[in-house]
Amino acid sequence: MGELTFLDRIEQTTGALALRAESYRLLDLAPGDTCVDVACGAGHAVGELSRAQIKTIGVDPDPAAIATARSRTPDAVFHVTHSGQLPLEDESVDGYRAARLFHLLPDPRPTIAEAWRVLRPDGRIVLVGQDYGFLMLDSDDQDLTDVIELGLESRSVSPRAARGFRDLLLDSGFHDVEVVVHTEVITDHRQLAKQLEGAASAAVEKALITRADADGWLAEQADRGHRDRFLAVAPILLVAGTR
């Protein structure tokens, strides 16, 4: 539950709320339409879409996340399954939404093929993801920071997947593809402390830096947080298309 609690805090930030709202705008669904939210996690989007009278299906491979999501929105439909194996009929949904998913996939094509299969003609797809090659962190030692960011990228299978969303949709036959950039500005060190520790440790494991380098850098970032000098800027891509 620790990971779910951490993700819950992130999902309730102003930036996360605005990002989800933008994804709903791009889905362009009406009350009574059906939408599948893939990699739904603890079900924040499922709950919000359901309250907007959208018939929503939540899908996630994590049983604990699905149990939490189901407890929050018991009227929605949930499945514990992977994005490449959706238990849905062909052409059965009007909208397909997937956020924070593709950086975890070694090959996105089976997931997109499933999206195409379950969407009705003229159905909308929205992919949301951060490109970890474009994270900006302020630091007294920018060269060291750049190396540690490589450590952050190494923690994902496909850390730069988001920049390929437009190609992926066009190559799969979707049309009217639109790209929107949502810029997340984070000044609360606590919000990213866990990721920073993971990035620094990964850089040490990859022999990019020493443990002393990592500890010094983490201390500097924590000090910035205490002095209200912490700054991280992360562009997040939303790419939408029509079946």
C-alpha positions in Angstrom: 0.0 0.0 0.0 3.0 2.3 0.4 3.4 2.7 -3.3 -0.4 3.3 -3.8 -0.3 6.0 -1.0 2.6 7.7 -2.7 0.9 7.7 -6.1 -2.3 8.9 -4.5 -0.5 12.0 -3.2 0.8 12.7 -6.7 -2.6 12.2 -8.3 -4.2 14.9 -6.0 -1.7 17.7 -6.9 -3.0 20.6 -8.9 -0.8 19.6 -11.9 -2.2 16.1 -11.9 -5.8 17.3 -11.8 -5.2 19.6 -14.7 -3.4 16.9 -16.7 -6.4 14.5 -16.3 -8.8 17.2 -17.2 -6.9 17.9 -20.4 -7.0 14.2 -21.3 -10.8 14.2 -20.8 -11.1 17.2 -23.1 -9.1 15.4 -25.8 -11.2 12.3 -25.4 -14.3 14.4 -26.3 -16.8 12.0 -24.9 -20.5 12.6 -24.1 -22.6 11.2 -21.2 -23.5 7.6 -22.0 -20.3 6.9 -24.0 -18.0 4.1 -23.0 -14.3 4.6 -22.2 -11.5 2.2 -21.1 -8.8 3.6 -18.9 -5.7 1.4 -19.3 -3.1 1.3 -16.5 -5.8 2.9 -14.4 -3.9 2.5 -11.1 -6.0 3.3 -8.1 -8.8 4.6 -10.3 -8.7 8.4 -10.1 -9.6 8.9 -13.8 -12.2 6.1 -13.6 -14.0 7.8 -10.8 -13.9 11.2 -12.5 -15.1 9.9 -15.8 -17.9 7.8 -14.1 -19.1 10.9 -12.3 -19.3 12.6 -15.7 -21.7 9.8 -16.7 -19.2 8.1 -18.9 -19.4 4.3 -18.7 -15.8 3.5 -17.6 -13.8 0.4 -17.6 -10.6 0.3 -15.6 -7.7 -2.0 -16.5 -4.5 -2.6 -14.6 -2.1 -5.6 -14.0 -1.8 -4.8 -10.3 -4.6 -6.5 -8.2 -4.0 -4.2 -5.2 -4.5 -1.1 -7.4 -7.7 -2.6 -8.9 -9.0 -3.5 -5.4 -8.5 0.2 -4.3 -10.1 1.5 -7.5 -13.1 -0.8 -7.2 -13.6 0.3 -3.6 -13.7 3.9 -4.7 -16.0 3.5 -7.7 -17.9 0.2 -7.2 -20.3 0.9 -10.1 -17.4 0.9 -12.7 -16.1 -2.3 -14.3 -12.5 -3.3 -13.6 -10.2 -6.0 -15.0 -6.8 -7.2 -13.7 -5.0 -7.7 -17.0 -2.2 -6.3 -19.2 -2.6 -3.6 -21.9 -1.9 -6.1 -24.7 -4.8 -8.4 -23.6 -8.0 -6.4 -23.1 -11.0 -8.6 -22.2 -13.3 -6.4 -24.4 -15.2 -7.0 -27.5 -14.1 -5.6 -30.9 -15.3 -2.0 -31.5 -16.9 -1.8 -28.1 -15.7 1.5 -26.6 -15.9 5.2 -27.7 -12.7 6.2 -25.9 -9.4 4.8 -24.9 -7.1 6.5 -22.4 -3.7 5.4 -21.2 -1.4 7.4 -18.9 2.0 6.6 -17.5 2.1 3.3 -19.3 4.3 3.3 -22.4 7.6 3.9 -20.6 7.0 0.5 -19.1 6.5 -1.3 -22.4 9.4 -2.8 -24.3 7.2 -2.9 -27.4 4.2 -0.6 -27.7 2.7 -2.2 -30.8 0.6 -5.0 -29.1 -1.0 -2.3 -26.8 -1.8 0.0 -29.7 -3.2 -2.9 -31.7 -5.5 -3.7 -28.8 -6.6 0.0 -28.6 -7.4 -0.1 -32.3 -9.4 -3.4 -31.9 -11.6 -2.2 -29.0 -12.3 1.3 -30.3 -15.3 1.9 -32.4 -14.9 3.8 -35.7 -14.5 7.5 -34.9 -13.5 6.5 -31.4 -10.9 8.7 -29.6 -7.6 7.6 -28.2 -5.5 9.7 -25.7 -2.0 8.7 -24.7 -0.3 10.5 -21.8 3.3 10.2 -20.8 6.4 12.0 -19.6 9.5 11.9 -21.7 12.3 11.3 -19.2 14.9 12.8 -21.5 13.4 16.2 -20.9 13.3 16.5 -17.1 14.9 19.8 -15.9 16.3 20.0 -12.4 18.0 23.0 -10.9 21.3 22.3 -9.1 24.6 23.8 -8.1 26.3 21.0 -10.2 24.4 20.7 -13.5 26.8 18.3 -15.0 26.3 15.9 -12.1 22.6 16.4 -12.4 22.6 15.5 -16.1 24.4 12.2 -15.3 21.9 11.4 -12.5 19.0 12.0 -14.9 20.5 9.3 -17.0 20.2 7.1 -14.0 16.5 8.0 -13.8 16.1 7.0 -17.4 17.7 3.7 -16.8 14.9 2.8 -14.4 12.4 2.6 -17.2 12.2 0.1 -20.1 11.3 2.9 -22.6 12.0 6.2 -20.9 11.6 8.3 -24.1 8.5 6.5 -25.4 6.3 9.6 -25.2 8.2 11.4 -28.0 7.1 8.6 -30.3 3.4 8.7 -29.6 2.5 10.7 -32.7 4.4 8.4 -35.0 2.9 5.4 -33.2 -0.7 6.6 -33.7 -0.2 7.7 -37.3 1.6 4.4 -38.2 -1.3 2.5 -36.7 -3.9 4.2 -38.8 -5.3 6.8 -36.5 -6.0 10.2 -38.0 -6.5 13.8 -36.8 -3.6 13.2 -34.4 -3.1 16.1 -32.0 -0.1 16.8 -29.7 -0.6 18.8 -26.5 2.2 19.6 -24.0 1.4 19.9 -20.3 4.3 21.4 -18.4 4.5 20.3 -14.8 6.4 22.7 -12.5 7.3 21.2 -9.1 8.8 23.3 -6.3 8.0 20.9 -3.4 11.0 18.7 -2.9 8.9 16.1 -1.0 6.9 15.4 -4.2 9.9 14.1 -6.0 12.2 12.9 -3.2 11.6 9.2 -3.8 12.3 9.5 -7.5 15.4 11.5 -6.9 16.7 8.9 -4.5 16.0 6.2 -7.0 17.7 8.1 -9.8 20.8 8.7 -7.8 21.0 5.0 -6.7 20.5 3.9 -10.3 23.4 6.1 -11.4 25.6 4.6 -8.8 24.5 1.1 -9.8 25.4 1.9 -13.4 28.8 3.1 -12.2 28.1 6.6 -13.6 28.8 8.3 -10.3 30.1 7.3 -6.8 27.9 6.9 -3.8 29.6 10.0 -2.3 28.5 11.9 -5.4 25.0 10.6 -5.0 24.7 11.5 -1.3 26.1 14.9 -1.8 23.7 15.7 -4.6 20.7 14.3 -2.7 21.7 16.5 0.3 21.9 19.5 -2.0 18.4 18.8 -3.4 17.0 18.3 0.1 18.6 21.6 1.2 17.1 23.3 -1.7 13.7 22.0 -0.5 14.3 23.3 3.0 15.2 26.7 1.6 12.3 26.8 -1.0 14.8 26.7 -3.8 13.8 23.3 -5.3 12.7 23.4 -9.0 11.9 20.6 -11.4 10.2 21.1 -14.7 8.7 18.2 -16.7 6.9 18.4 -20.0 4.2 15.7 -20.3 2.8 14.8 -23.7 -0.8 14.2 -24.5 -1.3 12.8 -27.9 -4.8 12.1 -29.2 -6.2 10.6 -32.4 -9.3 9.2 -34.0 -9.9 5.6 -35.0 
